[in-house]
Amino acid sequence: MAVQRFEGSVALITGGSRGIGFAVARRLVSEGASVVLTGRKADSLDDAVAALGGPDHAIGIAGKADDPDHRAEVFARIADRHGRLDHLVNNAGINPVYGSLADVDVDVAAARKILDVNVLAALEWTRDAVAAGLTRSVVNLASISALAASPGIGLYGISKAALVNLTMQLAYELAPGIRVNAVAPAVIKTAFATALYEGREAEVAAEYPLARLGVPDDVAGPVAFLLSDDAGWITGHTLPIDGGGLIRPVG
């Protein structure tokens, strides 16, 4: 019999139309949850909802993660449709800047946008979720780039490091009623991360002891665990999901 840890519960997943966010949604639906997905493109959300079994299991609401009007619409729809909210997954994120922080003329506006979407929007989604009656747990999608130097994606890593600390702060402030944790994936085979492995997948995979890149389902399982009551005494932590990358010997 399949595990049904989320039977009757409602989960909101930002950036849930594809990649990791969609994999998390699929995992939660398979365990009994109803999910509310956000994303920028209505057609992608429609496809995701259909793949999850239609409106009996999921709805999609299009908008930008850092738009307060979009957030207000989402929570109004959740109240009207479900009258409850149990779980929040802050998955929406961007990375429009590549290159060395020291050598590249970084667009300051783009840097601010990264922080707005990857950090401040996660804070606002969490605040609004709590105000809407969030009852159980939050998982933030950080990155392994938050835990070490990340050449080429330094601003992204900085934003995710801030998200790791935000996770700890919120876990402390929202305890004991709401648990807040994060996951820190390494390179996952998604459209979002294509620039990190395209044309050299074997070379990148060889850097991990488990000798392959991650796939979205490798993240969905740990996220579901952290959301569930199986992680009922875990809060404020960030779980690396990295194929063993952090245990590579030095030298």
VMD Tcl script that draws the C-alpha trace (Angstrom):
set ca {
  {0.00 0.00 0.00}
  {1.35 3.44 -0.92}
  {2.24 5.75 1.95}
  {-0.38 8.49 2.35}
  {1.36 10.95 4.65}
  {-0.48 13.96 3.19}
  {-4.03 12.61 2.98}
  {-6.46 15.52 3.20}
  {-3.74 18.18 3.38}
  {-3.17 21.21 1.16}
  {0.26 22.29 -0.08}
  {1.30 25.45 -1.91}
  {4.32 25.12 -4.20}
  {5.78 28.21 -5.82}
  {7.46 27.67 -9.18}
  {5.59 24.38 -9.45}
  {4.94 24.03 -13.17}
  {8.10 22.10 -14.05}
  {11.41 20.74 -12.78}
  {11.86 20.30 -9.04}
  {8.66 22.11 -8.14}
  {6.56 19.84 -10.34}
  {8.34 16.72 -9.03}
  {7.51 17.80 -5.47}
  {3.89 18.38 -6.45}
  {3.66 14.95 -8.07}
  {5.12 13.31 -4.97}
  {2.72 15.09 -2.62}
  {-0.31 14.29 -4.79}
  {0.77 10.63 -4.88}
  {0.64 10.69 -1.08}
  {-2.81 12.22 -0.87}
  {-2.29 15.99 -0.92}
  {-4.12 18.63 -2.90}
  {-1.64 21.09 -4.36}
  {-1.74 24.70 -5.45}
  {0.95 25.58 -7.98}
  {2.28 28.97 -8.98}
  {4.45 29.89 -11.95}
  {4.93 32.60 -14.51}
  {3.28 30.89 -17.51}
  {-0.38 29.90 -17.48}
  {0.03 27.29 -20.24}
  {2.82 25.50 -18.36}
  {0.69 25.45 -15.22}
  {-2.25 24.06 -17.21}
  {-0.03 21.24 -18.45}
  {1.22 20.54 -14.93}
  {-2.30 20.43 -13.49}
  {-3.40 18.04 -16.22}
  {-0.41 15.78 -15.55}
  {-1.29 15.71 -11.84}
  {-4.81 14.47 -12.55}
  {-6.72 17.69 -13.07}
  {-8.54 20.04 -10.72}
  {-9.50 17.30 -8.27}
  {-5.84 17.20 -7.28}
  {-4.26 20.50 -8.31}
  {-4.84 24.04 -9.46}
  {-2.41 26.49 -11.03}
  {-2.30 30.27 -10.59}
  {-0.01 32.26 -12.88}
  {2.02 35.23 -11.71}
  {5.43 36.49 -10.64}
  {6.83 35.26 -7.34}
  {7.75 38.75 -6.13}
  {4.38 40.33 -7.03}
  {2.28 41.06 -3.92}
  {-0.95 41.14 -5.93}
  {-0.19 37.63 -7.21}
  {0.39 36.41 -3.66}
  {-2.90 37.94 -2.54}
  {-4.75 36.19 -5.37}
  {-3.15 32.85 -4.49}
  {-4.13 32.99 -0.83}
  {-7.65 34.16 -1.69}
  {-8.04 31.17 -4.03}
  {-6.72 28.80 -1.37}
  {-9.20 30.17 1.17}
  {-12.11 29.86 -1.25}
  {-11.24 26.41 -2.54}
  {-9.79 24.66 0.50}
  {-10.28 26.78 3.59}
  {-6.94 25.56 4.92}
  {-3.22 25.46 4.18}
  {-0.89 22.85 5.67}
  {2.41 23.09 3.78}
  {4.43 25.64 1.83}
  {7.31 24.92 -0.56}
  {9.25 28.03 -1.56}
  {10.69 26.75 -4.83}
  {10.51 29.78 -7.15}
  {13.95 31.15 -8.00}
  {15.92 32.89 -10.72}
  {19.53 33.14 -11.86}
  {19.93 35.65 -14.72}
  {23.59 36.46 -14.00}
  {26.55 34.21 -14.90}
  {30.24 34.97 -14.55}
  {32.91 35.92 -12.04}
  {31.92 38.46 -9.40}
  {35.43 39.92 -9.56}
  {35.85 40.08 -13.33}
  {32.38 40.66 -14.74}
  {30.45 43.91 -14.67}
  {27.52 42.67 -12.65}
  {24.22 44.34 -13.43}
  {23.18 45.74 -10.05}
  {19.52 45.69 -11.04}
  {19.80 41.99 -11.86}
  {21.54 41.35 -8.55}
  {18.71 43.06 -6.71}
  {16.17 41.02 -8.67}
  {17.89 37.78 -7.62}
  {17.65 38.77 -3.97}
  {14.06 39.95 -4.40}
  {12.90 36.64 -5.89}
  {15.16 34.12 -4.16}
  {15.14 35.60 -0.65}
  {12.63 38.36 -0.02}
  {9.82 36.68 -1.94}
  {10.34 33.50 0.10}
  {10.01 35.58 3.25}
  {6.84 37.24 1.96}
  {5.25 33.95 0.85}
  {5.95 32.54 4.31}
  {4.59 35.58 6.11}
  {1.43 35.55 4.01}
  {1.03 31.79 4.45}
  {1.23 32.14 8.21}
  {-1.31 34.98 8.09}
  {-3.55 32.70 5.99}
  {-3.44 30.01 8.66}
  {-0.50 27.77 7.66}
  {-0.55 24.89 10.11}
  {2.39 22.53 9.68}
  {5.58 23.04 7.69}
  {7.69 24.98 5.20}
  {10.54 23.79 2.98}
  {12.74 26.29 1.16}
  {14.65 25.31 -1.97}
  {18.21 26.49 -1.37}
  {21.24 25.19 -3.26}
  {24.57 23.52 -2.65}
  {26.00 26.80 -3.96}
  {24.94 28.30 -0.61}
  {27.43 26.09 1.23}
  {30.61 26.59 -0.83}
  {32.14 28.80 -3.48}
  {30.16 28.55 -6.71}
  {32.16 29.88 -9.67}
  {30.00 31.46 -12.35}
  {26.86 31.61 -10.22}
  {28.17 33.59 -7.26}
  {25.18 35.89 -6.89}
  {22.83 32.93 -6.99}
  {24.92 31.24 -4.29}
  {24.85 34.39 -2.16}
  {21.07 34.54 -2.43}
  {20.74 30.89 -1.47}
  {23.08 31.37 1.48}
  {20.74 34.12 2.65}
  {17.84 31.70 2.20}
  {19.60 29.14 4.40}
  {19.92 31.72 7.16}
  {16.34 32.87 6.60}
  {15.30 29.25 7.12}
  {16.96 29.21 10.54}
  {15.47 32.55 11.56}
  {11.96 31.56 10.55}
  {12.29 28.14 12.17}
  {13.14 29.83 15.46}
  {10.39 32.44 15.23}
  {7.60 30.13 14.03}
  {8.30 27.27 16.47}
  {6.69 25.28 17.93}
  {3.67 25.42 15.67}
  {5.35 25.49 12.24}
  {8.54 23.73 11.20}
  {10.83 25.36 8.61}
  {13.62 23.51 6.81}
  {15.52 23.74 3.52}
  {17.15 21.48 0.99}
  {20.35 22.28 -0.90}
  {20.52 20.39 -4.21}
  {23.64 20.19 -6.33}
  {23.30 20.01 -10.12}
  {19.86 18.65 -11.01}
  {18.94 17.86 -14.60}
  {16.35 20.57 -15.22}
  {15.92 23.28 -17.82}
  {16.85 25.81 -15.12}
  {20.29 24.22 -14.59}
  {21.10 23.37 -18.21}
  {23.98 25.84 -18.42}
  {25.79 23.99 -15.63}
  {26.04 20.65 -17.47}
  {24.98 20.95 -21.12}
  {27.56 19.39 -23.42}
  {29.65 18.06 -20.53}
  {27.30 15.96 -18.43}
  {29.75 13.06 -18.02}
  {32.48 15.44 -16.83}
  {30.21 17.12 -14.29}
  {28.76 13.80 -13.10}
  {32.27 12.45 -12.51}
  {32.74 15.06 -9.78}
  {30.14 13.33 -7.59}
  {30.88 10.10 -5.69}
  {27.53 8.71 -6.87}
  {28.70 9.33 -10.46}
  {25.58 10.91 -11.88}
  {23.68 14.17 -11.89}
  {20.56 14.50 -9.81}
  {17.04 14.39 -11.23}
  {13.99 16.20 -9.83}
  {12.68 13.10 -8.05}
  {15.94 12.98 -6.07}
  {14.83 16.24 -4.48}
  {11.09 15.54 -4.25}
  {11.53 12.64 -1.83}
  {13.60 14.57 0.73}
  {11.24 17.57 0.46}
  {8.25 15.33 1.14}
  {10.06 13.85 4.15}
  {10.81 17.28 5.62}
  {7.23 18.41 5.10}
  {5.81 15.28 6.70}
  {5.34 14.28 10.31}
  {8.21 11.83 9.82}
  {10.41 14.92 10.28}
  {8.36 16.14 13.21}
  {11.42 16.88 15.38}
  {13.48 18.56 12.67}
  {13.41 22.30 12.13}
  {15.89 24.97 11.06}
  {18.08 22.58 9.09}
  {19.33 22.52 5.51}
  {19.73 19.09 3.93}
  {22.35 18.81 1.15}
  {21.20 16.68 -1.80}
  {24.43 16.43 -3.71}
  {25.35 12.90 -4.75}
  {28.06 12.96 -2.09}
  {29.72 16.07 -3.47}
  {30.50 17.55 -0.07}
  {32.47 14.46 0.99}
  {34.99 14.62 -1.86}
  {38.55 14.42 -0.53}
  {40.66 17.55 -0.70}
  {44.03 17.73 -2.40}
}
mol new
graphics top color blue
foreach p $ca { graphics top sphere $p radius 0.5 }
foreach p [lrange $ca 0 end-1] q [lrange $ca 1 end] { graphics top cylinder $p $q radius 0.2 }
display resetview
